[in-house]
């Protein structure tokens, strides 16, 4: 295990910067910060524009595939924040052909 005191000073700055922008662990946490809402909206817009999905009613005999949001803070080389990134990840490995 590496202790904070053992890290180079430049890494102290990066850790301090990233700790100001904690990555949310849920949509509820992300909904409290306008930057996360903006990037999640951009992600869903991109999925719609690229015809990755379309909304509709799920037939009773089918079940929805589970999904989750993954949030990341992307730093620049100069240790400032480059951007916030959000991706909607579908857990397709759990699908069953013909039912999901």
N, C-alpha and C positions, 0 to 999 in steps of 0.2 A: 504494500500500500504506500502511496506517495502522499506526504503531508504538504499542506499548503506552503509552509515555511521553507520547504526544500526546493520549491519551484523557482525558476528565474524570475526576476522582477517583471519582465515584459509579460509573462504569463499571469502575474497577479492582476495586471491591468485588464487583460482579456477576460479572466474569470470574473472580475468585478463588473465589467461591462455586460457580460452575458447573464450574470445573476440579476441585473436590473430588469432583464427581459426573460422571465421564466417561460419556458415552453409549456403551454397548457396541456393538461392530461385528458381533457374532455371538451366537448362543444360548449358546455355550460361555462367553463372557465374562459374559453376563447371569446365567448359572447360579451365578456366584460371589458374587452379591449378593442378599440376601433380598428387598429392595424390588422388584428387577426380576422375580424369580420370582413374587412376589405379583401384580404387574400383568399378567404374561403369563398366569397362571392365570385371572385375572378376564376377560381378553380371550377366551381359549378357552371359558370358561364362558358368556360372553355370546353367542359364535357358536353354541354348542350350544343354548342356551335359545331363541334366535331362529330355530332351524332353518336356519341358514346352511349347515350341512353335516351329514353323518352319516357315520359310519365304516363301511367295508365293504371287501370285497376288490376290487382293481382287475382287470378282465378282462385276459387276456394280450395281446390285440390293441390295448389302449389304453395310453396313457402318462400319467403323472401331470403335472399342471400345476405348474410350479415356484412356490415361494413364498419369502418372507423376512420376518424380523422387523425392524421399525423401532422404535428406542428413542429417546425424547426426554425431557429434563429440562425441566419447565415452571416458570419462575420467577414469583413474584408481583411486583406493582409495587414493593413495599418491598424487593425484591431477595433475599427468602428463597425457599426451594424450595416451590412450590405442590404439585407432584406429579410422579411418574414416569409416563410414558405409553408403552405398548407396543401396536403394531398389527401384525397378521399381514396381509401384503400378498400377494395372489395375482397372479402375472404373467399375467393373462388375455389380454393382447395377443398372446401367442405361441400361443394356442389355434388348433386347426384343427377346424372343425365336423365332428362325427361321430366324431372319433378321440380327443379329449381329454375 
